[in-house]
Amino acid sequence: MFKMVKNTPKVAVLGAGVVGLTVAKIFQDRLRHADITVVADKFKGDTVSCVAAGIFRPGLSFRGPTYEITKRWIDNSWYYWQDILKTSEADKAGVVALSTYIFSKENYHTTRNRLIEDLVPIYRPVDENELQIAGKGWKYGSYFTTVKTTCDYYLPWLENSFVKSGGKIVNRKIDSFSSLNFDLVFNCTGMGAKYLCNDYDLVPIRGQIFKVKAPWLKTAFYGDYDAYIIPGQDGIATLGGVRQYDSYNMQVCRHDAAAIMERCVDLLPALKNVEVVAQKVGLRPHRVPVRVEAEVIDDLKVVHCYGHGGYGVMCAPGTAMHAVDIALDVLRSNIRSKI
Ligand SMILES: Cc1cc2nc3c(=O)[nH]c(=O)nc-3n(C[C@H](O)[C@H](O)[C@H](O)COP(=O)(O)OP(=O)(O)OC[C@H]3O[C@@H](n4cnc5c(N)ncnc54)[C@H](O)[C@@H]3O)c2cc1C
């Protein structure tokens, strides 16, 4: 234990998206004396994380190696966000509580979510009156309360706190692990891991969204075929979306845009003629299972944490805690072997 305190491990976190920065901060909080550097070639608004609306609502394509591990990641993430929500920092961190309706014209079961129904304060079927809130023809629905994290706020908030506590940030693209000289490296490179690790199981799921001016919108809505409407902290709401498997197209597609707008207006007619502020595209780093595990690459100890697909904002904390536990075990066993 005494040797542990004297030894100052030199650790890098590759990636400054929601996963990398969350790993860096949790690791820093767990091992105060560590020398930690975040290395990335994209920051804040240039990351996929800042395309996301950041709602806490997992889909069944979010999978760890077992159901128990998946559930632990989700539950730990929920309590991490709740802890921030309880503090005066919540606003600055971009974390807000959010009421959400999910409607379907076709199937009641798609409005349920067994991964969070035991976790969130309210998850219940809607009544007839609530069905009238949306446009015409919606037959089924559920209402639930959840949280949402806006990375435009969360990433700078986390980066400030990390740097204030002695963390370092380096802007650099990494082409191979062998170029790195650290005791341990966290690999939180999202889609970048495809090239860095030659990981063919990592596939983009392309998303496209509108940012629109809707300060009156206070509730989130989901409909069939990936339609969603999520209010934003600053009066700018997110309208989505599409899920295009294995598409690398980073251009805004006008056909997707027309379909998204049509579905969102069908879901909430008040959005007709809403002012569009921006359109964005992002590639969700999808992998089954999400990769949280250790590997030794060219004598370098690496802990991977990537492949969160469409759920990386909500589940960054739970997977980060797991990655940090693994890293501490790896570092401890290394230190013990040197005693
Ligand atoms: C349209 C859309 C909507 C979404 N909505 C939600 C939602 O509501 N809720 C939710 O939880 N999730 C949502 N997501 C998913 C979420 O955005 C991702 O799961 C999450 O951002 C992944 O985070 P990340 O940190 O792994 O990746 P990124 O944010 O992409 O960050 C990767 C980091 O790694 C760095 N990097 C990569 N390769 C290298 C390299 N070779 N050298 C140096 N640095 C490197 C990059 O520069 C960057 O800093 C959505 C995604 C999209 C596209």
The ligand as an SDF file (V2000), in Angstrom:
LIG
                    3D

 53 58  0  0  0  0  0  0  0  0999 V2000
  -27.2850   11.7210  -33.8700 C   0  0  0  0  0  0  0  0  0  0  0  0
  -26.7740   11.1030  -32.5970 C   0  0  0  0  0  0  0  0  0  0  0  0
  -27.5780   11.1120  -31.4660 C   0  0  0  0  0  0  0  0  0  0  0  0
  -27.1370   10.5250  -30.2840 C   0  0  0  0  0  0  0  0  0  0  0  0
  -27.9380   10.5880  -29.1820 N   0  0  0  0  0  0  0  0  0  0  0  0
  -27.5000   10.0410  -28.0130 C   0  0  0  0  0  0  0  0  0  0  0  0
  -28.2980   10.1370  -26.8460 C   0  0  0  0  0  0  0  0  0  0  0  0
  -29.3800   10.7350  -26.8330 O   0  0  0  0  0  0  0  0  0  0  0  0
  -27.8300    9.5430  -25.6980 N   0  0  0  0  0  0  0  0  0  0  0  0
  -26.6290    8.9090  -25.6610 C   0  0  0  0  0  0  0  0  0  0  0  0
  -26.2610    8.3970  -24.6150 O   0  0  0  0  0  0  0  0  0  0  0  0
  -25.8490    8.8200  -26.7730 N   0  0  0  0  0  0  0  0  0  0  0  0
  -26.2690    9.3640  -27.9330 C   0  0  0  0  0  0  0  0  0  0  0  0
  -25.4870    9.2690  -29.0540 N   0  0  0  0  0  0  0  0  0  0  0  0
  -24.2590    8.4500  -29.0050 C   0  0  0  0  0  0  0  0  0  0  0  0
  -23.0790    9.1940  -28.4380 C   0  0  0  0  0  0  0  0  0  0  0  0
  -22.9010   10.4080  -29.1150 O   0  0  0  0  0  0  0  0  0  0  0  0
  -21.8140    8.3240  -28.5920 C   0  0  0  0  0  0  0  0  0  0  0  0
  -22.0420    7.0310  -28.0920 O   0  0  0  0  0  0  0  0  0  0  0  0
  -20.6850    8.9490  -27.7840 C   0  0  0  0  0  0  0  0  0  0  0  0
  -20.5150   10.2920  -28.1510 O   0  0  0  0  0  0  0  0  0  0  0  0
  -19.3850    8.1990  -27.9820 C   0  0  0  0  0  0  0  0  0  0  0  0
  -18.4330    8.8970  -27.2340 O   0  0  0  0  0  0  0  0  0  0  0  0
  -16.8870    8.6340  -27.3990 P   0  0  0  0  0  0  0  0  0  0  0  0
  -16.1950    9.4750  -26.3790 O   0  0  0  0  0  0  0  0  0  0  0  0
  -16.6400    7.1760  -27.4260 O   0  0  0  0  0  0  0  0  0  0  0  0
  -16.5660    9.1380  -28.8780 O   0  0  0  0  0  0  0  0  0  0  0  0
  -16.2680   10.5870  -29.5050 P   0  0  0  0  0  0  0  0  0  0  0  0
  -17.1570   11.6290  -28.9470 O   0  0  0  0  0  0  0  0  0  0  0  0
  -16.2580   10.3800  -30.9730 O   0  0  0  0  0  0  0  0  0  0  0  0
  -14.8080   10.9090  -29.0300 O   0  0  0  0  0  0  0  0  0  0  0  0
  -13.6930   10.1940  -29.5330 C   0  0  0  0  0  0  0  0  0  0  0  0
  -12.4310   10.9070  -29.1280 C   0  0  0  0  0  0  0  0  0  0  0  0
  -11.3290   10.1030  -29.5210 O   0  0  0  0  0  0  0  0  0  0  0  0
  -10.4050   10.8960  -30.2270 C   0  0  0  0  0  0  0  0  0  0  0  0
   -9.6540   10.0530  -31.1680 N   0  0  0  0  0  0  0  0  0  0  0  0
  -10.1260    9.1020  -31.9910 C   0  0  0  0  0  0  0  0  0  0  0  0
   -9.1180    8.5190  -32.6740 N   0  0  0  0  0  0  0  0  0  0  0  0
   -7.9820    9.1440  -32.2700 C   0  0  0  0  0  0  0  0  0  0  0  0
   -6.6050    9.0200  -32.6110 C   0  0  0  0  0  0  0  0  0  0  0  0
   -6.1810    8.1070  -33.4940 N   0  0  0  0  0  0  0  0  0  0  0  0
   -5.7040    9.8370  -32.0090 N   0  0  0  0  0  0  0  0  0  0  0  0
   -6.1080   10.7720  -31.1000 C   0  0  0  0  0  0  0  0  0  0  0  0
   -7.4060   10.9300  -30.7260 N   0  0  0  0  0  0  0  0  0  0  0  0
   -8.3220   10.1250  -31.3120 C   0  0  0  0  0  0  0  0  0  0  0  0
  -11.2630   11.9440  -30.9200 C   0  0  0  0  0  0  0  0  0  0  0  0
  -10.4650   13.0430  -31.3040 O   0  0  0  0  0  0  0  0  0  0  0  0
  -12.2520   12.2700  -29.8080 C   0  0  0  0  0  0  0  0  0  0  0  0
  -11.6820   13.1710  -28.9210 O   0  0  0  0  0  0  0  0  0  0  0  0
  -25.8760    9.8830  -30.2430 C   0  0  0  0  0  0  0  0  0  0  0  0
  -25.0640    9.9120  -31.3640 C   0  0  0  0  0  0  0  0  0  0  0  0
  -25.4940   10.5080  -32.5430 C   0  0  0  0  0  0  0  0  0  0  0  0
  -24.5990   10.5270  -33.7310 C   0  0  0  0  0  0  0  0  0  0  0  0
  1  2  1  0
  2  3  1  0
  2 52  2  0
  3  4  2  0
  4  5  1  0
  4 50  1  0
  5  6  2  0
  6  7  1  0
  6 13  1  0
  7  8  2  0
  7  9  1  0
  9 10  1  0
 10 11  2  0
 10 12  1  0
 12 13  2  0
 13 14  1  0
 14 15  1  0
 14 50  1  0
 15 16  1  0
 16 17  1  0
 16 18  1  0
 18 19  1  0
 18 20  1  0
 20 21  1  0
 20 22  1  0
 22 23  1  0
 23 24  1  0
 24 25  2  0
 24 26  1  0
 24 27  1  0
 27 28  1  0
 28 29  2  0
 28 30  1  0
 28 31  1  0
 31 32  1  0
 32 33  1  0
 33 34  1  0
 33 48  1  0
 34 35  1  0
 35 36  1  0
 35 46  1  0
 36 37  1  0
 36 45  1  0
 37 38  2  0
 38 39  1  0
 39 40  1  0
 39 45  2  0
 40 41  1  0
 40 42  2  0
 42 43  1  0
 43 44  2  0
 44 45  1  0
 46 47  1  0
 46 48  1  0
 48 49  1  0
 50 51  2  0
 51 52  1  0
 52 53  1  0
M  END
$$$$
